[in-house]
Structures are given as structure tokens and as C-alpha cells.
Amino acid sequence: MHVGARVRPCCSVGAMGKTPLPRDEALQPLNVKVPMEDLYFLQEELKPALGTSYNADAMRQVLAQLRTWFRLPAYVVDRLKKDAAAQKLHLLEYLQMLLHKRYEELVAQDREVRAPGAQGPAPRGAAPKPQKR
């Protein structure tokens, strides 16, 4: 991500208008059984974050966001789809890869902040520095 690039946080997605369904298209039934922890996540995390009152509304929003690549502009979606296809990744694999890349960027930033001789915990898995006697 370029420095200074603006990304709309997920909590502001609810502020965007919903994409209306075409008038001639009716909602189709979809009955899904999910594990208890997924239901809890839906009710306790997604519904409040998306500002919805019903499980079905939250699920519709999640599916619409995934289907539309989070309502990003078409030129952005086209470029990202080409990148995902070049890497032979479907949308969810592509998102996982992007999140992991971001994690690596954050770890690198943490290392830069922790200059040699600076105090602070060592990164996980790092060997402890020998103490001088």
C-alpha cells in the first residue's frame, strides 16, 4: 500500500448506501446451519459492526461485500482480479495473502522502531542476547 493511500475502514462501510436489488429480482431462500461459534460471531460481532438487526441482513451484507469486492471502484477490482488470477488464487485466498502481507509489513515496521540498543521485548522466536559480565 502506498504511503498516504486512503482505505475506507470497514466500520464506515455501513455509512455507504446499500446496493438496491433490481425490482424484478426477488430474494432467494438460503437456509444454512452453522457452528455455534460462527453464529455467535454473526450475532455479537457482525450485526453490531454492520448496523443490522437481523442475522439474515448481516449475512446478505457480507455476501454482497464479497461478491462486489467490497464495493471498490471497478478499475481497482479489475486490477485486483487480474493479480489474483495471475497468482491462481480465489477471492478468499487472495484476501488471506493480502492480510498476511500486511502483517509482515507491520512486523517490519516494529523492527524499524526497535533500533539496535533499544529496549523492548525481542521478536518471538529470537534468541536472547547474551549478557555481558
Stockholm file with secondary structure:
# STOCKHOLM 1.0

chainA/1-133         MHVGARVRPCCSVGAMGKTPLPRDEALQPLNVKVPMEDLYFLQEELKPALGTSYNADAMRQVLAQLRTWFRLPAYVVDRLKKDAAAQKLHLLEYLQMLLHKRYEELVAQDREVRAPGAQGPAPRGAAPKPQKR
#=GR chainA/1-133 SS CCTTCCCCCGGGGGGSCCCCCCTTCCCCCCCCCCCHHHHHHIIIIIHHHHTCSSHHHHHHHHHHHHHTTTTCCHHHHHHHHHHHHHTTCCHHHHHHHHHHHHHHHHHHHHHHHSCTTCCSCCCTTCCCCCCCC
#=GC SS_cons         CCTTCCCCCGGGGGGSCCCCCCTTCCCCCCCCCCCHHHHHHIIIIIHHHHTCSSHHHHHHHHHHHHHTTTTCCHHHHHHHHHHHHHTTCCHHHHHHHHHHHHHHHHHHHHHHHSCTTCCSCCCTTCCCCCCCC
//
